[in-house]
Structures are given as C-alpha cells and as structure tokens.
Amino acid sequence: MLSFLGVNMRVNPSIFDPIVGYEDVKALFLKALRMHGDGLPVHFLMVGEPSSAKTSFLLCLSKLRDSYYLLGSRTTKAGLTSLLFERKPKILLIDESLIGVSY
C-alpha cells in the first residue's frame, strides 16, 4: 500500500497484467509509484514507436484510485484547469489520442 499526502493508494503489482512484455517499463512504473507513495512527485513522458503500449500503460494506471485519464487532443486549457481545481486528481494521465485501442 502506498500513501500520498495522507491518502493510501493500493497498487496491485498485477495492474499491468493486460500488457504482454515490457517488463522493464512495468518495473519502472511500479518503482515510480512507490516513490509517489512516499510523497515525492513523479512525472513521465512516454515517447515511442506506434503500438509500443504507451496508451495501454496509461489505461492500466487509470484504474488507480484518484487518477484521471484524458485525451490531450480533446482537452482545452480551461477544461484542464477546471479538472485540476475541481477534481484534484492525485494522478493525471494525459494521452495524445485513443485511436485503435479497445479496452
């Protein structure tokens, strides 16, 4: 169990089971989430070839409590600001698009 700003987050190591392969990336995410649980900010910029599971990782992370997934291509500055102040997500996941992914 992780704690962030007094809020406990349960992160099951099997959260990434729907993704085949990418064991090094899975381990990196889990390590970062442990640091996040210690109160340290964590930021990721995922860059890679098409079909390299970037969106799949974000969708798996969106299952975490107090997380919010959105599409950058469909988000306005005002909408993002409103989201940050009203919902106050602990984990914000921004993807470029959701083309060709079914979850």
PyMOL commands that set and color helices and strands:
alter all, ss='L'
color gray80, all
select helices_A, chain A and resi 13-16+23-37+54-61+72-74+77-86
alter helices_A, ss='H'
color red, helices_A
select strands_A, chain A and resi 2-4+7-9+67-71+91-95
alter strands_A, ss='S'
color yellow, strands_A
deselect
rebuild
show_as cartoon
